[in-house]
Amino acid sequence: MLLLVPHCVRRYSIIVGTSLSGGTHLMDINIQKQDDGVSVIAMSGELGSHSEDAIRDQLHPIVGERSAKVIVDMTHVKTIDSSGLSHLIGLVTHARMANSRVVLSGPSSFVRGVLEVTQLDRWFELADSVEQAGKLFAEPLQTR
């Protein structure tokens, strides 16, 4: 069972991009590595082309660790475009090559709709909440 506790091994935020109107960021990425070894990556904002460097530089090393267990909390991701989908596909592919596991949790209705239209909801491992995602790690990965 996954318990989310305030104490964690590593926690930091990454602010990605600025808007054309000035100053506001497009995406936050908050990474927590829990005491049980599960990494929870909380994203908020817009997942698109501006996210590439942060995902490559900060998230790929996490999923590339052998047998890592990673939850990507997408509860506060407002929008996603084709570049954002590509980043997620690359992240999960990298994880699978390292025998790691990534579960996307709590996608907003917009993000879930995009995943359904593209049929990527069949390829990604999805959960309604971070807690439910944590429980999935006790089960074997379902091949599709």
C-alpha positions in Angstrom: 0.0 0.0 0.0 1.3 3.5 -0.9 1.3 6.0 1.9 2.0 9.6 0.9 3.8 11.2 3.8 5.1 14.7 4.2 8.7 13.5 4.6 10.3 12.6 1.4 13.8 11.9 0.1 13.8 14.5 -2.6 11.3 17.3 -3.4 11.7 20.1 -5.8 9.7 22.1 -8.3 10.5 23.0 -11.9 8.9 26.0 -13.6 8.7 25.6 -17.3 8.2 28.3 -19.9 6.7 31.8 -19.9 3.6 33.1 -21.5 3.8 35.7 -24.3 1.8 38.1 -22.2 4.7 38.1 -19.8 5.9 36.4 -16.7 3.5 33.6 -15.9 4.7 30.0 -16.3 3.0 27.4 -18.4 3.9 24.3 -16.3 5.0 23.3 -12.9 6.6 19.9 -12.2 6.9 18.9 -8.5 8.9 15.7 -7.8 8.7 13.8 -4.6 10.5 10.5 -3.9 8.7 8.8 -1.1 10.3 6.7 1.7 8.9 3.6 0.0 10.8 4.4 -3.2 7.8 5.5 -5.3 8.4 8.7 -7.1 5.4 11.0 -7.5 5.7 13.6 -10.2 2.9 16.2 -10.0 2.4 18.2 -13.1 0.2 21.3 -13.5 -0.5 23.7 -16.3 0.0 23.0 -20.0 1.9 19.9 -21.2 3.4 20.8 -24.6 6.5 21.5 -26.6 7.8 23.9 -23.9 8.1 20.9 -21.5 10.6 19.0 -23.5 13.8 20.0 -21.7 12.4 19.6 -18.2 11.0 16.1 -19.1 14.2 15.0 -20.7 16.6 16.4 -18.1 14.6 15.9 -14.9 12.1 13.0 -15.5 13.9 10.6 -17.8 16.6 9.9 -15.2 14.0 9.0 -12.7 12.1 6.5 -14.9 15.5 5.2 -16.2 16.4 3.8 -12.8 16.1 0.1 -12.9 12.7 -1.1 -11.6 11.6 2.4 -10.7 7.9 2.9 -9.7 6.7 6.3 -10.8 3.3 8.0 -10.6 2.7 11.0 -12.8 -0.1 13.0 -11.2 -1.9 14.8 -14.0 -4.8 16.1 -11.9 -3.9 19.7 -12.6 -2.7 19.4 -16.2 -5.2 21.7 -18.0 -4.2 21.0 -21.6 -2.0 18.6 -23.6 -1.0 18.8 -27.3 0.7 16.4 -29.6 4.1 17.3 -28.3 2.9 16.6 -24.8 1.6 13.2 -25.8 5.0 12.5 -27.5 6.8 13.5 -24.3 4.7 11.1 -22.2 5.1 8.3 -24.7 8.9 8.8 -24.7 8.9 8.8 -20.9 6.9 5.6 -20.6 8.9 3.9 -23.3 12.2 4.8 -21.5 10.7 3.4 -18.3 9.7 0.1 -19.9 13.2 -0.3 -21.4 14.5 0.0 -17.8 12.0 -2.5 -16.4 10.4 0.4 -14.6 6.7 1.3 -14.3 4.9 4.6 -14.9 1.2 5.1 -14.0 -0.6 8.3 -15.0 -3.0 9.3 -12.3 -6.0 11.7 -12.2 -6.0 13.0 -15.8 -8.4 15.9 -16.2 -11.5 15.3 -18.4 -9.7 17.2 -21.2 -6.5 15.1 -21.0 -8.5 11.9 -20.6 -10.5 12.8 -23.7 -7.4 13.3 -25.7 -6.0 9.9 -24.5 -9.3 8.3 -25.5 -9.5 9.9 -28.9 -5.9 8.8 -29.7 -6.6 5.4 -28.1 -3.5 6.0 -25.9 -5.7 5.2 -22.9 -5.2 1.6 -23.9 -1.4 2.0 -24.0 -0.8 4.0 -20.8 -1.5 2.6 -17.4 -4.1 5.0 -15.9 -5.5 5.4 -12.4 -8.1 7.8 -11.1 -6.0 9.0 -8.1 -2.5 8.8 -6.8 -3.7 6.4 -4.1 -5.2 4.0 -6.7 -2.0 4.3 -8.8 0.1 3.2 -5.8 -2.1 0.1 -5.4 -1.4 -0.9 -9.0 2.2 -1.5 -8.2 1.2 -4.5 -6.1 -0.4 -6.0 -9.3 1.6 -7.4 -12.3 1.7 -5.1 -15.3 -1.0 -5.9 -17.8 0.3 -6.3 -21.3 -2.0 -4.9 -23.9 
